[in-house]
Amino acid sequence: MYSFIWFLLIGLAAGWLAGRILRGRGFGLIANLVIGVVGSFLGGIVFGLLGFRSYGLIAELLVAVAGSILLIFIAGLIKKR
């Protein structure tokens, strides 16, 4: 149960950070937080496929932020069409 709560908290923080990094390309605070949770899952999958594992809070946050940025970027491309 605690790991799920940490996953959500890291995802929320990653969504907020991704929104700050991609100023003007985000979707607002609430949407960025939701995208952060989904993006952290996506980041874990992508980095896992590349053979990288994250150990520790900082590494997990970096993976989650990378996944969130990737997801916001992809969503922005889809939104433009």
C-alpha positions, -999 to 999 in steps of 0.1 A, spaced: 0 0 0 28 24 8 45 18 -25 13 28 -43 11 60 -23 47 68 -31 40 60 -68 12 86 -67 32 112 -49 62 108 -72 38 110 -102 22 141 -89 55 158 -83 68 147 -117 37 162 -134 42 194 -116 79 195 -125 72 186 -161 47 214 -163 73 238 -150 100 226 -174 77 228 -204 62 262 -197 35 270 -222 32 235 -235 14 219 -205 -23 215 -200 -28 232 -167 -20 222 -132 -46 194 -127 -41 179 -161 -3 180 -156 -6 162 -123 -27 134 -139 -3 133 -168 25 130 -143 11 99 -127 5 83 -161 39 96 -173 57 81 -143 43 47 -153 53 53 -189 88 64 -179 93 33 -158 83 11 -188 105 30 -213 136 31 -190 130 -6 -182 130 -15 -219 162 4 -223 177 -17 -195 178 10 -168 165 6 -133 158 33 -108 168 29 -72 161 56 -47 138 85 -45 158 109 -68 162 83 -95 125 74 -95 116 111 -96 139 117 -126 124 87 -145 89 99 -137 97 135 -149 112 121 -181 81 100 -187 59 129 -179 77 152 -203 75 126 -230 38 122 -224 31 159 -224 51 163 -256 31 135 -273 -2 149 -260 8 183 -274 15 168 -308 -19 151 -308 -37 182 -295 -23 203 -324 -38 180 -350 
